[in-house]
Amino acid sequence: MKYKAQAKYDQANTKKVLFKFNLNTDKDILERLEKVGNKQGYVKRLIREDIEREMEEDATRNATEEGEE
């Protein structure tokens, strides 16, 4: 049973996200997730790496565009 304070904190500061995978077409993803101990940490790391890569690409694109002017 959750403590009242924890439930209040969770409601104010967290959000749950549910993923639904197809057993046939997403089999590779499910197999990878089975091998990962900390699924939440794994997904967070992949997303943050993607954000960082996107920011670097944007910076490169902006620098290139500025050089063309």
Secondary structure, DSSP 8 states (H G I E B T S, - for coil): ---HHHHHHHHHH---------TTTTHHHHHHHHH-S-HHHHHHHHHHHHHHHHHHHHHHHHHHHHHH-
